[in-house]
Amino acid sequence: MFLEMVKKRNSELIDFAVTLHQQGIILPDTYVIDLDKIKENTEKMVKKADSLGIELYFMTKQIGRNPKIAETIIEAGIKKAVVVDFREAEIMMENNIPIGNVGHLVQTPKHFLKRIMNYGVDYITVYSMEKLEQINSVSEELNIKQKVMLRVIDDNDALYPGQYGGFQLDELDENIDRMKSLEYCEIEGLTSFPCILYDKELKDFKLTHNVETLKKAKTLMEKQGFNIVDMNVPSATSIQTLPFFEEMEGTQGEPGHALSGTSPMHAEVELEEKPAYVYVSEVSHNSRNSAFVFGGGYYARGNLENVLLDNEGKRSQSKVKPFPSDNIDYYLEIDGKQTVGATAIMAARTQIFVTRSQVALVKGLNSNKPELVGIYTSQGREIERN
């Protein structure tokens, strides 16, 4: 999906990734991430967001919940993370990374609330009255006021399987009195996901029905006396989509894939953000008329298509065959017989945190002083190297 863009816009990353593999420094099933490109992309996005008065929280799940990447993004100007779930929150907390929002896609478990509220978080996103009441109880115990963001949904909204939940728009009004009784919860924000999606036919982004749901919810809540300060409108937050925020009445974005130059549009158009990672594997064996490379990092929605093969400097390309998502990616099959042990370089949209891959962070590619910073698990924990 992104291989041609990486070859065109960050070929140094491919070259160094090949070197790391062929010198035995990294093993197959490793994502190699360019920290300098992450920083450059972030700096550009911050400049655009600041000019529009938009607050940004960064998302790291796509690139392995990595604290070193988080530190790099903070240095570049986005000061707080949005954590997709409590496991990601743990990693950020262990590394003293400030958190702006928790609970959006995965609600915060009851017995984790006290830990994260003690740590400190701008907003906790809430799907239900029961969770609001839990937060209110912990806030009272800690003697603090906790800002809360409601996720509001409607029947015609775009929602992904495995992500259902939120206050139904047509049932919101009946909960108002209970909400007002929770004196330790400050309901100041609304959110939904996804608010923007890429339309491949239009070759541009467009707003989803979720945005209209949020606007209606905001009107309803403000009529009931709530001060809705923030409208959190995530999905595909990038330099390309930030101008949409005014139409959405959005105040907060959550860049994730754009930080590594890997939103769907980045695969087709040279946007401001440049590609910042590749996936490295190795030819394991041949069978019939196919070669098989080691798997582990496959993501079913990644649209993986092409593979670059490097056999001690001799390069060629082939096609990755479609892989059924109901199987485990022990191997990926590619067209044609290939040299066993050759390096395989791929670049597709991923969610590293759901893989069993390792992550190698590199820097210095632009200055011709490439350096391996460290190797990490897919959950962001550093691995000791011999």
N, C-alpha and C positions, 0 to 999 in steps of 0.2 A: 504493500500500500504506500509506504513512504520511501522505499529504497531509492528510487530515481531522484527524489528531492534531497536525500542525504548525500548521494553521489555528487549532486550539483552544488549543494549549499554547505556541506560539511564533510568533504571527502577526507579531511585529516582524521576525523573520528573513525572512519572505516579503516584507514591505514594503521592507526594505533591499535585498534581492536584486533586486527589480524596479527599484529606483532605480539600483543599480549598472549594471544592463543597459541601462536606458533612457537613462542618461547616457553610455553608451559606455565605461564604466570596465572592465567585463568583457565578454567575448564569449560567444556560445553555447557549450555543452558545458563549463560551469563548475559545479563544486560549491561552494556557499557554506556555510561551516562557522562556527558560533557558538562561539567560544572560551570565552565565559563559561558557556555551558550545559555544555560539556565539563568545565569546572572544577567546577561545581556537582554534576554527576552523579558525578564522581570523589570529591569530598569525602564525599558521602552513602555511596558504596560502601565507602570506606576505613573510615568509622565503623562500618559493619555488620561488615566483615571483621575489624577489630580486636577487636570484641566477641566474635567467635567464634574468635579465634586463627588466622585464615587469612591466609597470605601471598599478595599479589597481584603479578603481573607484567602490565604493560599491552601490548596488541597494537594496532599502528597501521596495519596493511596496509589495513584496510577504509576508512580515511580518508586514505590517500595517503602513508603512511610519513613523516609530516610532523614535522620536528624541533621546530618551534614548538609544535605540539600536544603533542609529547612533553615539552617543558619545562613546559607548562601542567599536564600530568598529574602530573609530578614535584612541582611546587609544591603541588598538591592532595593529595599524600600517597602516591602509588604511585611508588616510587623507582627501579624498574628495568623495562626493556622485555623482552618476549619477541619475538624476531625470527623471522618465518616462514621466511626463507631468507637466504642469504649476501648477496644484494643489499640486503636491508633492514638487515642487520648493517653493511654498508658505510656506509649513510646515518647510522645511529646513531653509528658510530665517528667519522665525519667531523665530527659535531657534539657529541662528548664526552658522549653519552647512555649512562648505565650499562646494561649488558645482564645480565639474569638467566638467560635460557635461549636457546640456539641449537640448531637441528638437528632440531626436532620434526617439522614437516611436510616440510621439505626438509633432507636431510642436509648436513653441512658438507663441502665439497670438500677433498680431500687437501691441496692447496697453499694453502688458506685457513686451515687449522687453526693454523698458527704465528702468523699475523697476529692472529687473534681471541684466541688463548690469551695472547699477549703483551699484548693490550689488557685482557683480564680478563673472565671470564664465570663466573657461579655454576655453571651446569650446561651440559654438552653432551649433548643427547639422541642416542642411538645405536640403530641398527637391526641391526647385525651385528658379529660377532667381528672382521672385517677392519677396520672403522672403530674399534673399541675398540683394536686393536693399533696403528693409525695414531696415535691420540691418546696412547697409552702411549709410543710412540716420541718424539713431539714433547715430551711432558711430561718425559721423561728428558733430552732435549736442553736444555730450558729449566730443568731442575732444579726442577720444581714438581710438586705433586700436583693433578690435575684431577678435580673432582667430575663424575660421569657419571650420567645418567638413562637407563634402558633403556626403549624402547618395546616393549611385549609385546602380542601379538595372538593371537586364537583363531579357529577356523573360524566360529563363530556371532556374531562381533563385527560391529558396524556400521562399515563402512569405505567411504570414497568413492573412486570411480575417480580415478586420478592421485595417490592418497595411500597406496597399498599399501606395506607394509614394516614390519619389526619382528621381534623374536624370537618364534617360535612357542612358545606355552605348553608344548606337549607335547615340544618339543625343548630347552627351557631347561636342564633338568637335565644334559644331556650336555655343555653348555658350561661348567659350573661350574668345573672344574679349570683350564681355560684362563683363565677370568676371574680366578681367584685368583692366577694367575701374573703378572698385570699389576700390578706394584707401584706404578706411578705413576698408576693410575686408581683413584679412590675411588667405587665403585658404591653410591650412597646414595639413588637415587630411581627411581621407576617412573612410567610415563605411558601414556596412550592417548588416542585422539580418534575420535569424540565420546563423551563420557561422559554427557552430558545432551542431550536433544532435546525440542523443543516438540511436543506432540501437539495438533493443531488441533481434533480432535474433543473431547478432554478439556478443551481450553482451559487446559492447564497443562503443566509440564515433567515428564519422567519419565526415569529412569535407563536406560541401555542395557546390553546384555550385557557391554560392555567393562569395566564396573565389577567384575563377578564375575571376569573374567579378571585384572584387577589385584590383587584380593584373593588369588586363588589364587597368583599370582606372588609376592606379598609373603610369604605363608606359606612357600612353597618356598625363597625366597632367605634368609629369616631362619633356617630350619632348617639351611641350609648355612653359616651363620655371618656372613652379610652384615647390616649395620645399615641397614635401609631407613628413612631419616629422612623423606623426602618422597614423597607421593603426589600427582602432578600430574594434575588431573582437568578438563581444559578443555572448552569449548563452552558457550555461553550463560551464562557467568559474569555474574551480576547480583545485585542486592539480593534479588530474588525467588528465586534459586537457591542462594544461599550457605547457607541452612539445610540443604540436601541434603548438604553436605560431610561432616557427621558420619556419615551412613549410608554414604557412599562411602569413609570413612576418608581423605578428602582433606585435604591440608595447603596446597596451592597452587591458585590459580585464575588465569585469564588473560582478564580482561575486554577485550572488543573492541567489538562492536556495542552493548553496554549503555552504554558511555561516551558514545555519541551517541544513546542512546535508540532504537535501531533493531533490537532482537532481534525475532523473529516475534511474541512476545506483546505487545511495545510497540505494535504496529499495532492491536491489538484491545482492550487494557486500559490504563487510565491508571496505569502503574507509577511508582515513585519517580523514575526517570530520565526526563528530558524530551528530545524530539527536538531535534537540534542541527545538522541540515543539510538543504538542499534542492538540487535539480538545476535549473540554469537553461539554457534553450534559447530558440529564436526561430523563429517561423513563417517557413519558407523560401519555400514556394510552395503552390499548390493544384493538384489534379489530380482530375478527375471530382468526386466528392462528398467528397473527403478533403483535409485539410491535411497538410503534411509539415514537421516541425521538425528542425533539425540534430541529429544523433546524435553518438556518440563515447563516451558514458558508460553505455551500456546494459549491464546485467548479467543474464544469462539467468535466474538464480534469484531475481531481485529482486521478482517479482510486481508489476511496474509496471502500474497500471490507469488512474489519473486524471491529468488535467493541468488546471492553473489558467492561464487566459489573461488577460493584462493589456494592453489597448490604450489606452495613455495614460490610465490610471485607470479605464477601463471594464473590468470583470472578468466572466468567464464560465468555465464548466467544460465539459470534454469527456472522452471516453474515449480511451485509447491502445490501438490495436489490437495484438493479439498479434504478436510479432516472432519469426521463425524463427531459432533459435540457430546454424544453419549458414550464416547470411549475415552480412555486415559491416553494422553499423548506421550507414550513411552518413546515413540519415534514419529517424525514427520517424513512423509514420502515425497521425493522430488523426481522430476522426469530425467530419465537417462542414467546410465551407469557413471559413477564418479570415483575419483581416487579416494580410497579409504584413508582417513586421517586429515583430509583437506579441510580447511576452515570454511564454514558456511556463515554468511552474514545476511541477516534479514532485518526488515524494519516495518513494523505494522503497529497499529493502535493496540495498546495493551492495558492491563490492570495488573501490575506486577504483584500487588498484595494478595492476589488469589492464585498465584503460581507457586512453584517450588524452586524458582530460579535464584541465582545469586546476582548481586548488583556490584559492578566495579565502577567506582567514581574516578574520573580522570580530569586533568586540567592542563593548561599550558599548550594546547594544540595550536592556538592562533599565533603564539610567539615561537613556534618551532622548538618548544622545550616540553614535550609531553611527559606527564608524570602520573603515575597511579597513586591516587589519594588513599584508597582503602577498598576492601571488599566486604559486602554486607549481605545479610539474609534478605529475603523478600519482605520481611517485617521490620527492617531497619536496624537490626543489631549487627555490630561489627564482628567480622570473623578474623581471628588471629591467623597471621600468615607465618609460615616457616621461613 
